[in-house]
């Protein structure tokens, strides 16, 4: 009798072991997550309207609150909104927050979509002045071309806005050419772009520097940039020691260290949605511009036209797709590319060190931004996802229905830059193809 019971128990455990060894593999799902979000009142900060209006946020399980597009805030809230805990994620840049790091460093950006280069010296193309591009086109070295462009304005009249950021750009550009404000003639400082425009149109000024929206107005009026912050930075020394790099910054998205650590996969999925959006903005601006301009007008009370927005897309904030961002983050580009994030952010950090706001050496581009590590994670997951997809393709057959469906989902997520879920679904496809055999 005892032997009989032992046999029955042995058979039972063997059966359970067989079931366990051959249990159905799990089928991945995309977690549904919501978080509070805010955009700055600017067209280079309001990308969120594009993926949400297309329903792309649903593909990665994300809802920004308040629905549908989150909140919109002015420049006075763009840092405080995060550091005070009012929002989980915001459009922004670490550069915005550095001045306050000594008392509140609860702010990190984690990805970018463009380099702000909105400031420029605007001239009449039919006048006697040349642009830097014309000098370079004639064969001049870019740094010599900067000097030649700015030398034209010695003793001439400049009209500009009496605003710190703009005056800072003017001083940086002049310094890049070995000049100062004293080398110019008259400098008219106004409180509105319309007054600058009036000076240019009436020829009361030889050149002008306005706000980013003002540059759009001047461009549409037919004026052209002789030199912009992009030129100043592009041909600057590729080093954090270059003061010229303080005329630009990388625009993107930011969060707090606490939220990033607790919601890393959500941040990854959010950024994949943004990369999908940037690809569309670059390839088909005619599809995104109407959506974008209408939203900005609705939150700002502005009257941006599609023509205005084209100028912003092409000249002030050219958006950069995922495939073209390696030059910002990978070490192999740092020594030769002035616009590498380590150079630009490093230059801004040195500005505040020089003013005694930050302790020298305490903060670096690598501990004030998560963008480097997240970028490299995207590259690693992309490679791994592709390897898993190829393995799954070699295993599926016409008889592995579930595996085929999972493989198609893996390819879908791969296509929309969500390499995290491309990995998950490809791995599941592999497991199901083996299970079904």
C-alpha positions as CSV (number, residue, x, y, z in Angstrom):
1,X,0.0,0.0,0.0
2,X,2.8,2.4,0.9
3,X,4.6,1.6,-2.3
4,X,1.4,2.3,-4.2
5,X,1.0,5.7,-2.6
6,X,4.6,6.5,-3.4
7,X,4.0,5.7,-7.1
8,X,0.8,7.9,-7.2
9,X,2.7,10.8,-5.5
10,X,5.6,10.5,-7.9
11,X,3.3,10.5,-10.9
12,X,1.5,13.6,-9.5
13,X,4.7,15.6,-8.9
14,X,6.0,14.6,-12.3
15,X,2.8,15.8,-14.0
16,X,2.9,19.1,-12.1
17,X,6.6,19.5,-13.1
18,X,5.6,18.8,-16.7
19,X,2.9,21.5,-16.5
20,X,5.2,24.0,-14.9
21,X,7.9,23.4,-17.5
22,X,5.4,23.8,-20.3
23,X,3.3,26.6,-18.9
24,X,2.2,29.2,-21.5
25,X,4.7,32.1,-21.7
26,X,3.4,35.5,-20.6
27,X,2.1,38.0,-23.2
28,X,3.4,41.5,-22.6
29,X,1.1,44.5,-22.0
30,X,1.8,48.2,-22.0
31,X,1.2,49.7,-18.6
32,X,-1.2,52.6,-18.5
33,X,0.4,55.6,-16.8
34,X,-0.6,59.2,-16.3
35,X,1.5,62.1,-15.0
36,X,1.2,65.9,-14.7
37,X,2.8,67.8,-17.6
38,X,3.4,71.4,-18.6
39,X,4.7,73.2,-21.7
40,X,6.3,76.6,-21.9
41,X,4.4,79.2,-23.9
42,X,6.6,78.8,-27.0
43,X,6.4,76.8,-30.3
44,X,9.6,74.9,-29.6
45,X,8.1,73.7,-26.3
46,X,4.7,72.6,-27.4
47,X,5.4,69.4,-29.4
48,X,3.0,67.5,-27.1
49,X,0.0,68.6,-29.1
50,X,1.1,66.6,-32.1
51,X,1.4,63.0,-30.7
52,X,-1.6,63.5,-28.5
53,X,-3.8,64.8,-31.3
54,X,-2.8,61.7,-33.4
55,X,-3.4,59.3,-30.5
56,X,0.2,58.2,-30.4
57,X,0.3,58.6,-26.6
58,X,-2.0,55.6,-26.4
59,X,0.5,53.4,-28.2
60,X,2.9,53.8,-25.3
61,X,0.3,53.9,-22.5
62,X,0.8,57.5,-21.5
63,X,-1.7,60.2,-20.5
64,X,-0.6,63.7,-19.6
65,X,-2.7,65.6,-17.2
66,X,-4.7,67.7,-17.2
67,X,-6.0,66.2,-20.4
68,X,-5.6,66.4,-23.3
69,X,-2.2,68.3,-23.5
70,X,-1.2,69.1,-20.0
71,X,-0.9,72.6,-18.7
72,X,0.9,75.6,-20.3
73,X,3.0,78.1,-18.3
74,X,4.9,81.3,-18.8
75,X,8.7,81.6,-18.5
76,X,8.4,82.5,-14.8
77,X,7.1,79.0,-14.0
78,X,9.3,76.9,-16.3
79,X,11.8,76.0,-13.6
80,X,9.6,76.4,-10.5
81,X,6.9,74.2,-11.9
82,X,9.3,71.2,-11.4
83,X,11.4,72.3,-8.4
84,X,8.2,73.1,-6.4
85,X,6.6,69.7,-7.3
86,X,3.7,71.2,-9.2
87,X,4.4,69.0,-12.3
88,X,6.1,65.7,-12.9
89,X,7.5,66.4,-16.4
90,X,7.8,69.7,-18.3
91,X,9.3,71.0,-21.5
92,X,12.6,72.7,-20.7
93,X,16.3,72.6,-20.4
94,X,18.8,72.2,-17.6
95,X,20.3,75.6,-18.7
96,X,17.1,77.3,-17.4
97,X,17.7,76.0,-13.9
98,X,21.4,76.4,-13.3
99,X,21.2,79.8,-11.7
100,X,19.2,78.3,-8.8
101,X,21.1,75.0,-8.4
102,X,22.9,76.3,-5.2
103,X,19.5,76.3,-3.4
104,X,17.4,73.8,-5.4
105,X,18.8,71.4,-7.9
106,X,15.7,69.3,-8.2
107,X,15.7,69.6,-12.0
108,X,17.2,67.5,-14.8
109,X,16.5,67.5,-18.5
110,X,16.5,64.0,-20.1
111,X,16.1,64.5,-23.9
112,X,16.1,67.3,-26.5
113,X,14.5,68.1,-29.8
114,X,16.3,71.2,-31.0
115,X,19.0,73.8,-30.3
116,X,17.5,77.3,-29.7
117,X,19.2,79.7,-32.1
118,X,16.6,82.4,-32.3
119,X,18.8,85.5,-32.1
120,X,20.4,87.1,-35.2
121,X,21.6,90.3,-36.6
122,X,19.0,91.2,-39.3
123,X,19.9,93.3,-42.3
124,X,18.3,94.4,-45.6
125,X,19.5,91.9,-48.3
126,X,19.4,94.7,-50.8
127,X,21.7,96.9,-48.8
128,X,25.5,97.0,-48.8
129,X,26.1,94.4,-46.1
130,X,27.0,90.8,-46.6
131,X,25.9,87.7,-44.5
132,X,28.4,85.3,-43.0
133,X,27.2,82.6,-45.5
134,X,28.1,84.9,-48.4
135,X,31.6,85.4,-47.0
136,X,32.0,81.7,-46.5
137,X,30.6,81.1,-50.0
138,X,33.4,83.3,-51.3
139,X,35.9,80.9,-49.8
140,X,36.6,82.6,-46.5
141,X,37.4,80.6,-43.4
142,X,34.3,80.5,-41.1
143,X,36.1,82.3,-38.1
144,X,37.4,85.0,-40.5
145,X,33.9,85.2,-41.9
146,X,32.5,86.0,-38.4
147,X,35.1,88.8,-38.1
148,X,34.3,90.2,-41.5
149,X,30.6,90.1,-40.9
150,X,30.8,91.9,-37.6
151,X,33.4,94.4,-38.9
152,X,30.8,95.8,-41.3
153,X,28.9,97.2,-38.3
154,X,31.7,99.2,-36.8
155,X,30.3,102.7,-36.2
156,X,26.9,101.7,-37.5
157,X,23.5,102.0,-35.8
158,X,22.0,98.9,-34.1
159,X,18.4,98.7,-32.9
160,X,17.6,96.0,-30.3
161,X,15.5,95.0,-27.4
162,X,16.5,96.1,-23.9
163,X,16.5,92.5,-22.7
164,X,19.2,90.6,-20.9
165,X,19.3,87.5,-23.0
166,X,19.4,89.4,-26.3
167,X,22.1,91.9,-25.0
168,X,24.1,88.9,-23.8
169,X,24.0,87.4,-27.3
170,X,25.1,90.7,-28.9
171,X,28.0,90.9,-26.5
172,X,29.0,87.3,-27.2
173,X,28.8,87.8,-31.0
174,X,30.9,91.0,-30.8
175,X,33.4,89.3,-28.5
176,X,33.7,86.4,-31.0
177,X,34.9,89.0,-33.6
178,X,37.2,90.8,-31.2
179,X,34.8,93.7,-30.8
180,X,32.7,95.4,-28.0
181,X,29.6,97.5,-28.0
182,X,31.8,100.6,-27.9
183,X,32.9,99.7,-31.5
184,X,29.4,100.3,-32.7
185,X,27.9,103.6,-33.4
186,X,24.4,104.3,-31.9
187,X,22.6,101.6,-30.0
188,X,18.9,102.1,-29.8
189,X,17.3,99.9,-27.1
190,X,13.5,99.4,-27.3
191,X,10.8,97.6,-25.4
192,X,9.0,96.1,-28.5
193,X,10.0,94.4,-31.7
194,X,7.7,96.7,-33.7
195,X,9.9,99.7,-32.9
196,X,13.0,97.7,-34.1
197,X,11.1,96.8,-37.3
198,X,10.2,100.4,-37.9
199,X,13.8,101.5,-37.6
200,X,14.9,98.8,-40.1
201,X,12.1,99.6,-42.6
202,X,12.9,103.3,-42.5
203,X,16.6,102.7,-42.6
204,X,17.1,104.6,-39.3
205,X,19.2,101.5,-38.2
206,X,21.7,99.5,-40.2
207,X,21.0,96.2,-38.4
208,X,18.8,94.9,-35.7
209,X,18.5,92.1,-33.1
210,X,15.0,91.4,-31.7
211,X,13.3,88.6,-29.9
212,X,12.6,85.2,-31.5
213,X,9.1,86.3,-32.5
214,X,10.6,89.5,-33.7
215,X,13.0,87.7,-36.0
216,X,10.0,85.9,-37.5
217,X,8.4,89.2,-38.2
218,X,11.6,90.6,-39.8
219,X,12.1,87.5,-41.9
220,X,8.6,87.7,-43.3
221,X,9.2,91.4,-44.0
222,X,12.1,90.4,-46.2
223,X,15.1,91.0,-43.9
224,X,17.8,88.3,-43.6
225,X,20.2,87.3,-40.8
226,X,23.8,88.4,-41.3
227,X,24.9,86.3,-38.3
228,X,22.9,84.2,-35.9
229,X,23.6,82.5,-32.6
230,X,23.8,79.2,-34.6
231,X,26.8,80.6,-36.6
232,X,28.5,81.9,-33.5
233,X,28.2,78.5,-31.8
234,X,28.8,76.4,-34.9
235,X,32.2,77.9,-35.5
236,X,33.2,78.3,-31.9
237,X,35.8,76.3,-30.1
238,X,34.5,72.8,-29.2
239,X,35.0,73.2,-25.5
240,X,33.1,74.1,-22.4
241,X,35.6,77.0,-22.1
242,X,34.0,78.7,-25.2
243,X,31.9,81.6,-24.1
244,X,30.3,81.7,-27.5
245,X,28.4,78.6,-26.7
246,X,26.4,80.5,-24.1
247,X,24.4,82.0,-27.0
248,X,22.6,78.7,-27.6
249,X,21.1,75.9,-25.6
250,X,19.4,72.5,-26.2
251,X,15.7,72.6,-25.8
252,X,13.8,69.5,-24.6
253,X,12.1,67.9,-21.6
254,X,12.9,67.8,-17.9
255,X,11.8,66.1,-14.7
256,X,13.0,65.7,-11.1
257,X,15.6,63.0,-10.0
258,X,12.9,61.4,-7.8
259,X,10.4,61.0,-10.7
260,X,13.1,59.9,-13.1
261,X,14.2,57.1,-10.7
262,X,10.7,55.9,-9.9
263,X,9.3,56.1,-13.4
264,X,12.3,55.3,-15.7
265,X,10.4,53.1,-18.2
266,X,7.6,55.8,-18.4
267,X,10.2,58.4,-19.3
268,X,11.7,56.1,-21.9
269,X,8.3,55.5,-23.5
270,X,7.5,59.3,-23.4
271,X,10.8,60.0,-25.1
272,X,10.1,57.4,-27.7
273,X,6.8,59.2,-28.5
274,X,8.8,62.4,-28.8
275,X,11.3,60.9,-31.2
276,X,8.4,59.6,-33.3
277,X,7.0,63.2,-33.3
278,X,10.3,64.8,-34.3
279,X,10.7,62.4,-37.2
280,X,7.3,63.6,-38.5
281,X,8.1,67.2,-37.9
282,X,11.3,66.9,-39.9
283,X,9.9,64.8,-42.8
284,X,6.4,66.3,-43.0
285,X,6.2,69.7,-41.5
286,X,3.2,70.5,-43.7
287,X,1.3,67.9,-41.6
288,X,2.5,69.2,-38.1
289,X,2.6,72.9,-38.6
290,X,-1.2,73.5,-38.7
291,X,-1.7,71.5,-35.5
292,X,1.2,73.2,-33.8
293,X,0.4,76.7,-34.8
294,X,-3.3,76.4,-33.8
295,X,-2.4,75.1,-30.4
296,X,0.2,77.8,-29.7
297,X,-2.4,80.4,-30.7
298,X,-5.0,78.9,-28.4
299,X,-2.8,79.1,-25.3
300,X,-1.0,82.3,-26.0
301,X,-3.7,84.4,-27.8
302,X,-1.2,84.9,-30.6
303,X,-1.9,84.9,-34.3
304,X,0.8,82.7,-35.8
305,X,0.2,81.7,-39.4
306,X,1.6,78.7,-41.1
307,X,4.1,81.0,-42.8
308,X,5.3,82.2,-39.4
309,X,5.7,78.7,-38.2
310,X,7.7,77.7,-41.3
311,X,10.3,80.3,-40.4
312,X,10.5,79.0,-36.8
313,X,10.8,75.4,-38.0
314,X,13.5,76.2,-40.6
315,X,15.5,79.1,-39.0
316,X,14.9,79.6,-35.3
317,X,14.5,76.1,-34.0
318,X,15.2,73.5,-36.6
319,X,14.0,70.3,-35.1
320,X,16.4,67.3,-35.1
321,X,15.3,63.7,-35.5
322,X,16.5,60.8,-33.4
323,X,18.8,59.6,-36.1
324,X,20.7,62.8,-36.2
325,X,21.2,63.5,-32.5
326,X,24.3,61.3,-31.9
327,X,26.5,64.4,-32.4
328,X,25.0,65.9,-29.2
329,X,25.6,62.9,-26.9
330,X,28.4,60.5,-28.1
331,X,31.9,61.1,-26.9
332,X,33.4,60.6,-30.3
333,X,31.9,64.0,-31.5
334,X,32.8,66.1,-28.4
335,X,36.2,67.2,-29.5
336,X,35.1,68.4,-32.9
337,X,31.5,69.4,-32.5
338,X,31.0,72.7,-30.5
339,X,27.3,71.9,-30.2
340,X,27.9,68.6,-28.3
341,X,25.8,68.8,-25.1
342,X,28.9,68.5,-22.9
343,X,30.4,71.6,-24.5
344,X,27.2,73.7,-24.5
345,X,25.9,72.8,-21.1
346,X,29.5,72.9,-19.7
347,X,29.9,76.5,-21.0
348,X,26.7,77.5,-19.2
349,X,27.8,75.8,-16.0
350,X,31.1,77.8,-16.2
351,X,29.1,81.0,-16.5
352,X,27.6,80.5,-13.1
353,X,30.8,79.3,-11.6
354,X,32.5,82.5,-12.8
355,X,29.8,84.5,-11.1
356,X,30.2,82.6,-7.9
357,X,26.7,81.1,-8.0
358,X,27.9,77.5,-8.4
359,X,30.9,75.9,-6.7
360,X,33.7,75.1,-9.2
361,X,33.6,71.5,-10.2
362,X,30.5,70.5,-8.3
363,X,28.2,70.3,-11.3
364,X,29.0,68.9,-14.7
365,X,26.9,68.2,-17.8
366,X,26.8,64.6,-16.8
367,X,25.3,65.1,-13.3
368,X,22.9,67.9,-14.4
369,X,21.3,66.1,-17.3
370,X,20.0,62.5,-17.8
371,X,20.1,63.0,-21.6
372,X,23.5,61.2,-22.1
373,X,22.5,58.0,-20.2
374,X,19.1,57.9,-21.7
375,X,20.5,58.4,-25.2
376,X,22.9,55.5,-24.7
377,X,20.1,53.3,-23.3
378,X,18.1,54.0,-26.5
379,X,21.1,52.8,-28.6
380,X,21.6,49.7,-26.6
381,X,17.9,48.7,-26.6
382,X,17.7,49.4,-30.3
383,X,20.5,47.0,-31.1
384,X,19.1,44.4,-28.7
385,X,15.6,44.7,-30.1
386,X,16.8,44.2,-33.6
387,X,18.7,41.1,-32.6
388,X,15.7,39.6,-30.8
389,X,13.4,40.4,-33.8
390,X,15.8,38.6,-36.1
391,X,15.9,35.6,-33.8
392,X,12.1,35.6,-33.6
393,X,11.8,35.8,-37.4
394,X,14.0,32.7,-37.7
395,X,11.7,30.7,-35.3
396,X,8.1,31.6,-36.2
397,X,6.1,29.5,-38.7
398,X,2.7,29.5,-40.1
399,X,1.6,27.4,-37.2
400,X,2.8,29.8,-34.4
401,X,-0.1,32.2,-34.5
402,X,0.6,33.9,-31.2
403,X,4.3,34.2,-31.8
404,X,3.6,35.9,-35.2
405,X,1.2,38.4,-33.6
406,X,3.8,39.2,-30.9
407,X,6.5,39.6,-33.6
408,X,4.4,42.1,-35.5
409,X,3.9,44.1,-32.3
410,X,7.6,44.0,-31.7
411,X,8.2,45.4,-35.2
412,X,5.6,48.1,-34.6
413,X,7.3,49.3,-31.4
414,X,10.6,49.2,-33.1
415,X,9.3,51.4,-35.8
416,X,8.0,54.0,-33.3
417,X,11.3,54.2,-31.4
418,X,9.9,52.3,-28.3
419,X,12.8,49.9,-28.2
420,X,12.0,48.9,-24.7
421,X,8.7,47.3,-25.7
422,X,10.1,46.1,-29.0
423,X,12.5,44.0,-26.9
424,X,9.7,42.7,-24.6
425,X,7.4,41.6,-27.5
426,X,10.3,40.1,-29.5
427,X,11.4,38.1,-26.5
428,X,7.8,36.9,-26.0
429,X,7.6,36.0,-29.7
430,X,10.7,33.8,-29.3
431,X,9.3,32.1,-26.2
432,X,5.9,31.5,-27.9
433,X,7.4,30.1,-31.0
434,X,9.3,27.6,-28.9
435,X,6.2,26.8,-26.8
436,X,4.1,26.1,-29.9
437,X,6.6,23.7,-31.4
